[in-house]
Amino acid sequence: MAKFKQTNQRINNLYKALVHSDIDALLLTYPANVSYLCNYEISDSYLLACRRQTFLLTDFRYIEEAEANIKFSLERIKGSIFETISSIVKKLKIRRLGFESRRLSFYEYGRLTGALGETVELVPLYDLVERMRLIKDEEELAKIERAVKLTEEAFIFLKGFIKPGMRELEVSAEANRFIRLKGAQKPSFEIIVASGSRSSLPHAKTSAKIIAQNEPVLVDMGAEISGYKSDLTRIFFLGKIPKEIKEANQVVFAAKRKAINLLKPGVAVKDIDKAAREYIASFGWSRNFGHSLGHGVGLEVHEDPPISRKNSSRLKKGMVFTIEPAVYFPQKFGVRLEDMVLITDKGARILNGTLDYRM
């Protein structure tokens, strides 16, 4: 088998992952994976990694941008993307073409097989690039840390901005405006602002509800810098804090500390989730914490590794993910505290300031 030509380090790592397989080329269709390997965020494009050459397949809208920022061979899509792929594959005499089995739709698979014909075999591959993206390099970390810092600045701004009588939508809009004016391309996701009893909804949709005195305001938001995301959640208290909410906040904060204190390379992910979950359960609230403890963050706001009781894999240096224990009391209130952490040589570093950072 001929050696793959080395290009950028990420493509080189991909080639190393394929070198022991009997695959002539790999077709990448998932936007986050294409952007990762290009080291540049680009939309509506495909990547064809062959043994001697890598092709970015894009259309008229992105050709000029791609020429200025991406070093691969560019192929303009004319007509059908499937015919464009087929033309290159047949020209290079590719016989076995790998594809992202979790990312290619059944419809696309049918169109692609029809265009390629019987001479090319499609070989399903699973999470090949996603496994590479698990470990962040220095360039990725710099972008993530900028996004985290900007989000922290937005929280500090909101601390002095939120007042009783405002609508949740007003707070969300002002947070979005702040993030954009500070240099983010956009928020990582639609900003969540949930006040009072609506804070018991884990993924509440920001509403026109008026924020009242003496109630919690949960804000979950992040910023996107050069395609890389952040994700933090804090609770604001307006006026007098009810005893039951104060207790819940203390429990969730302590659960977060217990999980973070365990973080280091080699620790099983499920044990991190277990530490926080069992602490919350000791207060009789096991049914009030129903989601996983966290999730990876990078080019996607939810990516590997999932920090859950089902994940038996072990932590590795360079992983970035959230730790976000919570308790939700339906139609009453909810408390969620979310930090972002980086696994280091001997432990972990909290990316959003210190562990005791609280609003």
C-alpha positions in Angstrom: 0.0 0.0 0.0 1.4 3.3 -1.0 2.1 5.8 1.8 -0.2 8.8 2.2 1.4 12.2 1.3 1.9 14.3 4.4 0.2 17.7 4.5 -0.9 19.4 7.7 -0.5 17.5 11.0 -4.2 16.7 11.3 -4.4 15.2 7.9 -1.2 13.4 8.6 -2.7 11.9 11.8 -5.7 10.8 9.7 -3.5 9.1 7.2 -1.7 7.3 10.0 -5.1 6.0 11.2 -5.8 4.7 7.8 -2.4 3.3 6.9 -3.2 -0.2 8.2 -6.6 -0.4 6.5 -7.3 -1.5 3.0 -8.9 1.8 2.0 -7.8 4.0 -0.9 -9.5 7.2 0.2 -11.9 8.7 2.8 -14.8 10.9 2.1 -15.7 13.3 4.9 -19.1 14.9 4.8 -19.7 16.1 8.4 -19.1 19.9 8.7 -17.2 19.8 12.0 -14.8 17.1 10.8 -14.2 18.9 7.5 -13.5 22.1 9.3 -11.2 20.3 11.8 -9.0 18.7 9.0 -8.9 22.0 7.0 -8.0 23.9 10.2 -10.5 26.4 9.1 -14.3 26.7 9.5 -16.0 26.3 6.2 -19.6 25.5 5.3 -21.3 23.2 2.8 -18.1 21.5 1.7 -16.8 17.9 1.5 -13.3 16.6 1.9 -11.8 13.7 0.0 -8.6 12.4 1.6 -6.7 10.3 -1.0 -3.3 8.5 -0.8 -1.4 11.3 -2.6 -3.7 14.3 -2.5 -6.5 15.8 -0.5 -9.4 17.6 -2.2 -11.8 20.1 -0.8 -15.0 20.0 -2.7 -17.0 23.2 -2.5 -19.2 25.5 -4.7 -19.0 29.0 -6.1 -20.0 30.6 -2.7 -16.9 29.5 -0.9 -14.2 29.1 -3.6 -12.5 32.5 -3.0 -12.5 32.0 0.7 -11.1 28.5 0.4 -8.4 29.6 -1.9 -7.2 32.1 0.7 -7.4 29.9 3.7 -7.2 26.2 2.8 -4.1 24.6 1.3 -5.7 21.5 -0.2 -6.6 21.0 -3.8 -9.9 22.7 -4.6 -12.5 21.1 -6.7 -15.6 23.3 -7.6 -18.9 21.4 -7.4 -20.7 21.7 -10.7 -24.1 20.2 -10.7 -24.4 17.2 -8.4 -21.9 16.7 -5.5 -22.2 13.0 -6.1 -21.1 13.2 -9.7 -18.2 15.5 -8.6 -17.0 12.9 -6.1 -17.5 10.1 -8.6 -15.4 12.0 -11.2 -12.4 12.3 -8.9 -12.7 8.8 -7.5 -12.8 7.3 -11.0 -9.9 9.5 -12.2 -7.7 8.3 -9.4 -8.8 4.7 -9.8 -10.0 4.4 -6.2 -11.6 1.0 -5.5 -12.4 1.2 -1.8 -13.8 4.5 -0.5 -14.3 5.0 3.2 -17.2 7.1 4.5 -18.5 8.4 7.8 -21.2 5.8 8.6 -22.7 7.9 11.4 -22.9 11.1 9.3 -24.0 10.1 5.8 -27.8 9.9 5.4 -29.4 6.9 3.7 -30.5 9.2 0.9 -26.9 10.4 0.3 -25.6 6.9 0.5 -28.0 5.8 -2.2 -27.1 8.8 -4.5 -23.4 8.2 -3.9 -23.5 4.4 -4.7 -25.5 5.2 -7.8 -22.9 7.7 -9.0 -19.9 5.5 -8.2 -21.3 2.4 -9.8 -20.2 -1.2 -9.1 -16.5 -0.7 -9.5 -16.1 1.3 -6.2 -16.8 -0.3 -2.8 -18.1 2.0 0.0 -16.5 1.1 3.3 -18.2 2.4 6.5 -16.0 3.9 9.2 -17.1 5.0 12.6 -16.0 8.2 14.5 -12.5 8.1 13.0 -12.0 11.9 13.0 -14.1 12.3 16.2 -11.5 10.3 18.1 -8.8 12.6 16.8 -10.8 15.6 18.0 -11.0 14.2 21.5 -7.5 15.7 22.2 -7.2 19.4 21.7 -3.9 20.9 20.4 -2.5 24.2 21.5 -4.2 26.1 18.7 -7.6 24.7 19.6 -7.1 25.4 23.3 -6.2 29.0 22.6 -9.5 29.5 20.8 -11.5 27.7 23.4 -9.9 29.7 26.2 -10.7 33.0 24.4 -14.3 31.9 24.0 -14.5 31.0 27.8 -12.9 34.3 28.8 -15.4 36.2 26.7 -18.3 34.3 28.2 -17.1 35.0 31.7 -17.0 38.7 30.8 -20.6 38.4 29.6 -21.6 36.9 33.0 -19.9 39.7 34.9 -21.8 42.2 32.7 -25.1 40.4 33.3 -24.6 40.4 37.1 -25.0 44.2 37.0 -27.6 44.3 34.2 -30.3 41.9 35.3 -33.0 43.6 37.3 -36.6 42.6 38.4 -39.1 43.7 35.8 -37.0 42.7 32.8 -38.1 40.0 30.4 -36.0 36.9 29.9 -35.8 37.7 26.2 -34.4 41.1 27.0 -31.6 39.6 29.1 -30.8 37.0 26.4 -30.7 39.7 23.7 -28.4 41.9 25.7 -26.1 38.9 26.4 -26.0 38.1 22.7 -25.2 41.7 21.9 -22.4 41.8 24.4 -20.8 38.6 23.1 -20.9 39.8 19.5 -19.5 43.2 20.2 -16.7 41.7 22.2 -15.5 39.7 19.1 -17.4 36.4 19.0 -18.8 35.2 15.7 -22.0 34.3 17.5 -23.2 32.6 20.7 -22.3 28.9 20.9 -26.1 28.1 21.0 -29.3 29.9 21.6 -28.7 31.6 25.0 -30.9 30.2 27.8 -32.4 32.6 30.3 -34.9 30.8 32.7 -36.3 32.6 35.8 -38.3 31.4 38.7 -40.1 28.1 38.2 -38.9 28.0 34.6 -35.4 27.3 35.9 -36.5 23.7 36.6 -36.5 23.1 32.8 -33.0 21.8 31.9 -33.2 23.1 28.3 -35.7 25.9 28.8 -36.6 28.1 25.9 -36.1 31.8 26.7 -39.5 33.4 27.0 -41.2 36.7 27.5 -41.7 36.0 31.2 -41.0 39.0 33.4 -38.2 38.4 36.0 -39.5 38.9 39.5 -37.9 39.9 42.8 -36.7 37.1 45.1 -36.4 34.4 42.4 -33.4 32.7 40.7 -32.4 33.4 37.1 -30.5 30.6 35.3 -28.3 31.7 32.4 -26.7 29.1 30.2 -24.5 30.6 27.4 -21.3 30.4 25.4 -19.4 32.2 22.7 -17.9 31.0 19.4 -14.4 32.1 18.4 -13.1 30.8 15.0 -15.5 27.9 15.2 -14.6 26.9 18.7 -17.2 27.0 21.5 -17.6 27.7 25.2 -20.4 26.6 27.5 -21.0 27.9 31.1 -24.1 28.1 33.3 -24.6 30.3 36.4 -27.5 31.2 38.7 -28.3 34.8 39.6 -30.3 35.6 42.7 -32.5 38.7 42.8 -33.4 40.0 46.3 -33.7 37.5 49.2 -32.6 34.0 48.4 -35.1 31.4 49.7 -33.6 28.8 52.1 -34.4 25.8 49.8 -32.8 27.4 46.8 -29.7 28.4 48.8 -29.4 24.8 50.1 -29.8 23.4 46.6 -27.1 25.7 45.3 -24.7 24.6 48.0 -25.3 20.9 47.2 -24.8 21.4 43.5 -21.6 23.4 44.1 -20.2 20.8 46.4 -21.1 18.0 43.9 -19.2 20.0 41.2 -16.2 20.2 43.5 -16.2 16.5 44.2 -16.2 15.7 40.5 -13.5 18.2 39.7 -11.2 17.0 42.5 -11.1 13.5 40.8 -10.1 14.7 37.4 -6.7 13.4 36.1 -5.5 11.2 33.3 -6.5 7.6 33.6 -9.6 8.1 35.7 -12.7 6.4 34.3 -15.3 8.9 33.1 -18.1 7.0 34.7 -16.4 7.5 38.1 -16.5 11.3 37.7 -20.2 11.2 37.0 -20.7 8.8 39.9 -19.0 11.1 42.4 -21.3 14.0 41.7 -24.4 11.9 41.3 -24.0 10.0 44.6 -23.4 13.2 46.5 -26.6 14.7 45.2 -28.4 11.4 45.9 -27.3 11.5 49.5 -29.7 14.4 50.0 -32.6 12.3 48.5 -32.4 14.1 45.2 -31.4 11.3 42.8 -34.5 11.8 40.7 -33.8 15.5 40.4 -30.6 15.0 38.5 -31.5 13.2 35.4 -28.9 14.2 32.7 -25.2 13.4 32.4 -22.6 15.3 34.3 -21.1 16.9 31.3 -20.0 16.8 27.6 -17.0 17.6 25.4 -16.8 21.0 23.9 -14.8 22.2 20.9 -15.9 22.7 17.3 -19.3 21.5 18.6 -20.9 22.5 21.8 -21.8 18.9 22.5 -19.1 16.4 21.4 -17.0 13.6 22.8 -16.4 12.7 25.5 -19.8 12.3 27.1 -19.3 12.6 30.9 -21.9 10.0 31.9 -22.4 6.9 33.9 -22.4 4.9 30.7 -18.9 6.0 29.6 -16.2 3.6 30.8 -13.4 5.1 28.8 -10.6 6.9 30.7 -9.6 10.6 30.8 -6.6 11.7 28.7 -4.5 14.8 28.6 -5.9 17.4 26.3 -9.6 16.6 26.7 -11.9 19.5 27.2 -15.4 19.1 28.7 -18.0 20.6 31.0 -18.8 19.6 34.6 -22.4 20.6 35.2 -24.2 18.9 38.1 -27.8 20.1 38.7 -31.0 19.6 40.6 -34.4 20.3 39.2 -37.7 20.6 41.2 -40.6 20.7 38.7 -42.7 23.8 38.8 -40.5 25.2 41.6 -36.9 25.9 40.6 -33.7 24.4 39.3 -30.0 25.0 40.0 -27.3 24.1 37.5 -23.6 25.2 37.8 -21.4 24.5 34.8 -17.6 24.8 34.4 -15.3 23.9 31.6 -12.2 21.9 32.4 -9.0 20.8 30.6 -7.3 17.6 31.5 -3.5 18.2 32.1 -0.5 16.0 32.8 -1.4 15.4 36.5 -4.9 16.7 37.0 -7.2 19.3 35.5 -7.4 23.0 35.0 -10.7 24.9 35.2 -10.8 27.1 32.2 -13.3 29.6 33.6 -11.2 31.1 36.4 -11.2 29.4 39.8 -13.4 26.7 41.2 -15.1 29.1 43.7 -16.2 31.5 40.9 -19.9 32.0 41.8 -22.4 34.7 41.0 
